[in-house]
């Protein structure tokens, strides 16, 4: 295919994180012929059924949207084959795509993965990067095969992590670097200059599946480990502990350099500051929310509950 002919692309993705990649393709010289995303889901306390963020973005541009309950069926293979894509781009879709569909595009199916593959394969690479205390991460564009995050690498960019990196800031960093990397990769594929490189299986690590229990704090861990947990798991599944028979959500913390004496309680007040005792070290709790109450700063929590601390 000549580089001056529009690439016919199917974009496959679901959450807010995938939207900038979709918008980047729209603003490029490629032609997005369709979007595939997860079915509409109940959202919030009221469980109101809402379209996925990628679907919302596609509808605003009048791009056809398909929402398979299970993309692995023969019916969906045939629908995608009829669309005759040159390329399929996957960003955080949420379903396993079978080989029968991966083989349909004229060129290939590529995936955007926010880690330096083969490190942190799996569903939660951003969170695992922070939990692991990595000093750098990146974005990898890989050619998909039937195994999870296994295919050969097309392009990769390295991203340094700040000491106070959070999930929100890391998402912004990987998106800022990942979108132009994706567009360059698409151009390379179109020009025939992309060169897939097999992953080094000896360096593979896998991410865990996150649940609400993943956010429960174990105060027997070090202050650094718990601080990374707080940074990695907010807003979901969130970090929390039991305090006086109720759940206390913890939104932001920082290791403290205060000379704090040993205390028998996990959480206590020290000179007007809300402190958590770890093993070893101490954390200053900067933003918390007691079950059924509003979010408070650590200092306001101390003032409101000093008789219980």
C-alpha angles and dihedrals in degrees: 000000000000115000091235092061116089116255112234104227133184111204115210118191145110124196134064089264090066096051098082089053090051091048091049090057091048091053093048129078091265123103116233102207097178146354126225117198141155121282117273111280137205109260133196132354093312091051091226112181109244135172119253116263091250091052091050091052092048095048091053087060096041092243114154113257127205122191114191118192085206118009092194095081126107089239092063093044089057094046091052092045089055090056089060098210123192091206139006121210119200124196118170097325100161101222133082111252113216126228090248088068098035088060095054104081117087090236113017147287115264132195131207109218120182099222139066097268134245082039115081102010113178143050104320111039097147093051093044091051089059096040090052094052093237116178093210139021135169148182123274126198108202136179106244126237130173094277122082112269089334106119126108119285118249101178138352138187127198121225124191118223124227118229090245096044116153132190090257094051092044091052089054092048095049092046093049090053098032101056096058089042090055093049092049090049091052089052091049091052091048092049093045093241098114113113115194114216119200116242119250102247091195089070098049121133126175132217124230126243107253121228133169088267089060087074097057109114121230106204089199087076122088123271089248093053093048092046089054090049091054092048093047103044104045127133091015133058084355127208122266147160137195113260123177092339096310134091114259114199116210117205105172136013142165132201107255127224091199116127093243120179121230112275129193091223123078090221124031144149122259120180091333094312124115107235133186121203115224134177098277116003140007134267128210108222107218102174127023142158126205115216110278093008135095126269112273136186114247091252092052090048090054091051093048099044104025093126090060098045 
